[in-house]
């Protein structure tokens, strides 16, 4: 293996942009991750950038499987609304508009 390889990158350590509990999504610059532990604002936290996660979703939105999912960094929840939000992955399954948790496939892409 090349000597300049550092790590796979699925899990990375980032500064917590706000107080986080384990399982909460967060955005640092162009990187979205799910906190693997609780962290105070500014503390280093391990975040997972890929995988299938149940995350707090915007109520009132019905989802279809495979639909693009975005992170609302003001309300700190996932949404189907693209405008002003960051693409983080796709819906792993359909959800009713009354659902407050959505199953999301995080793709680990870097947002524009």
Secondary structure, DSSP 8 states (H G I E B T S, - for coil): --TT----SSEEEEE-SS-B-TT-EEEETTEEEEESS-B-TTSEEEEE-EEEEEEEB-TT--B-TT-EEEEETTTTEEES--TTSEEEEEESS-B-TT-SEEEEEEE-----
